[in-house]
């Protein structure tokens, strides 16, 4: 499996939703739930790695600042900034996951509504067809002079 960034996964999720079919009269979309859940899993996998990368960049920045004679603020200030970046990244990750979960729930609900509507329509068609068949059988028996006169 190719390693993907959170942004790449979100872009794929967005394309999947945009290219999905729309349900009549509701504006909801029918998407591949398996694909979206797979993308959510990939985001879960990618986020810790990207957070580690942010921490590594922050450490490198601190090292460079220390080597350049302390042009940056002291270590406690840098750790505080690093913690803020990490907290922001985690918060954004949780927001992304919450949004993806809501989107997946809405998609499943829309798919269920569509399936229920389609099955109800099919049931109605089958009932009408069964009625026509029953009338045809009765008519044939009547013409034949059978016992159901």
LOKOL-870620 format. One record per residue (C-alpha): residue in three letters; x, y, z. Coordinates in steps of 0.001 Angstrom, whole numbers, plus 524288, in hexadecimal, padded with zeros to 5 digits. Layout:
  residuo      X      Y      Z
      ALA      X      Y      Z
...
This chain:
  residuo      X      Y      Z
      UNK  80000  80000  80000
      UNK  80571  80D25  7FC0D
      UNK  80787  8168A  8075E
      UNK  7FEAC  8225A  80620
      UNK  7FE0B  82F27  80D65
      UNK  7F1E3  833C4  81458
      UNK  7EFD7  83E2A  809F2
      UNK  7F0CE  8340F  7FF02
      UNK  7E6DE  82B66  805F7
      UNK  7DDB5  836DC  807E2
      UNK  7DF35  83A97  7F98C
      UNK  7DBCD  82C9B  7F58A
      UNK  7D024  82CBB  7FEBF
      UNK  7CB8E  83990  7F8ED
      UNK  7CCF4  83449  7EB01
      UNK  7C584  827EA  7EEBC
      UNK  7BA56  82FFA  7F420
      UNK  7BA43  83994  7E8C7
      UNK  7BA27  82EAB  7DEA1
      UNK  7AFAA  826BD  7E58E
      UNK  7A1C3  825B5  7E0C4
      UNK  79752  82E79  7E660
      UNK  78A6A  829D1  7EBF9
      UNK  77E84  82F98  7E5AC
      UNK  77802  83AEA  7ECBA
      UNK  780B8  83A3E  7F8CA
      UNK  78E07  83F0C  7F475
      UNK  7942E  833D5  7FBF1
      UNK  79E8C  82BB8  7F57D
      UNK  7A0C5  81D41  7F3E0
      UNK  7AF0E  81A33  7F619
      UNK  7B763  80E5F  7F874
      UNK  7B74C  80D77  8073F
      UNK  7C25A  8039B  8071F
      UNK  7CB0E  80D25  7FFCF
      UNK  7C7FD  8183F  8093A
      UNK  7CA4F  80FBE  81531
      UNK  7D741  80B5A  80F43
      UNK  7DB26  81997  80D74
      UNK  7D77F  81C99  81B8F
      UNK  7E02F  81150  81FE6
      UNK  7EB50  816B3  81798
      UNK  7E992  82404  81DEE
      UNK  7EA5D  81DA2  82B58
      UNK  7F707  8171D  82740
      UNK  7FCD9  82342  820DD
      UNK  7F9DE  82D03  82BB4
      UNK  8037B  827DA  835E3
      UNK  80E47  8279E  82B95
      UNK  80B61  8357C  82769
      UNK  80B2D  839E1  83597
      UNK  818A4  8339E  83759
      UNK  81D3F  83AFF  82B4C
      UNK  8185E  847D7  8311A
      UNK  81F7D  844CC  83DC2
      UNK  82BF7  84188  83637
      UNK  82B09  84E4F  82EA2
      UNK  828F2  855B2  83B4E
      UNK  834E4  84F1C  8415B
      UNK  83D06  85266  83556
      UNK  8386B  86078  83620
      UNK  83C40  86102  8446A
      UNK  849AD  85B35  8416C
      UNK  84C1F  864F0  83677
      UNK  847D9  87035  83F1D
      UNK  850EA  86B9B  849F4
      UNK  85C51  86A75  8407A
      UNK  859DF  87802  83B1E
      UNK  85BD4  87E2A  8485F
      UNK  84E35  87D80  84DE8
      UNK  84746  88624  8442C
      UNK  83AF7  87EFE  84800
      UNK  834BD  87F48  85564
      UNK  839B2  87676  86042
      UNK  83741  867BE  86138
      UNK  82B38  868E6  869DC
      UNK  824D8  87211  8601B
      UNK  82856  868E5  854FA
      UNK  822D6  85D27  85C2F
      UNK  8167B  864C8  85EA1
      UNK  81576  86814  8501E
      UNK  8181A  859E2  84CB1
      UNK  80D73  85592  8560C
      UNK  80410  85F42  85009
      UNK  80712  85A4A  84255
      UNK  80511  84C57  846E6
      UNK  7F864  84FC1  84DE2
      UNK  7F37C  856E1  841DB
      UNK  7F70E  84B61  83924
      UNK  7F015  841E6  8422D
      UNK  7E428  84AA3  842E5
      UNK  7E3AD  84BB3  8341D
      UNK  7E535  83CFA  83306
      UNK  7D9B6  83AD5  83C30
      UNK  7D197  844A8  83480
      UNK  7D4DD  83DB1  827CE
      UNK  7D146  83074  82D70
      UNK  7C49D  835A9  8334C
      UNK  7C0FC  83BBD  82643
      UNK  7C430  82F23  81F13
      UNK  7BBF9  82746  828AC
      UNK  7B06A  83087  826FE
      UNK  7B1E5  82FF2  81842
      UNK  7B283  82109  81888
      UNK  7A65A  82082  8212D
      UNK  79EDF  82981  81803
      UNK  7A31D  82187  80C49
      UNK  79EB8  814D5  812AB
      UNK  791C2  81B14  8167E
      UNK  78FD7  82006  8089C
      UNK  7930A  812B6  80300
      UNK  78960  80C5B  80C56
      UNK  77ECB  8162C  808A4
      UNK  7815D  813BC  7FA49
      UNK  7810E  804EE  7FC0A
      UNK  7746E  805B7  803E3
      UNK  76E0C  80E58  7F99C
      UNK  7727F  80579  7EE8B
      UNK  76DC1  7F939  7F582
      UNK  76092  7FF7B  7F89D
      UNK  75EFE  8030C  7EA4A
      UNK  762BB  7F543  7E649
      UNK  758F8  7EFA6  7F010
      UNK  74E40  7F825  7EA51
      UNK  751A6  7F3BF  7DC88
      UNK  751DA  7E57D  7E0B4
      UNK  744A5  7E6F0  7E77C
      UNK  73EA9  7ECB8  7DB21
      UNK  744DB  7E203  7D2E2
      UNK  73FDD  7D759  7DC04
      UNK  73242  7DD4F  7DB4E
      UNK  73295  7DD58  7CC5F
      UNK  7376C  7CF3B  7CC29
      UNK  72CBE  7CB05  7D5A8
      UNK  72255  7D1C8  7CD43
      UNK  727DD  7CB1B  7C11D
      UNK  72743  7BDBD  7C783
      UNK  7195C  7C044  7CC2E
      UNK  71550  7C4A1  7BE8D
      UNK  71B36  7B870  7B860
      UNK  7141C  7AFCF  7C227
      UNK  7075A  7B6F2  7BF7E
      UNK  708C7  7B512  7B0CA
      UNK  70BFA  7A6EA  7B2AD
      UNK  6FFBB  7A503  7BAA5
      UNK  706EE  7A083  7C68D
      UNK  70154  79EE7  7D42E
      UNK  70477  7AD0A  7D829
      UNK  6F93D  7B2F4  7D03C
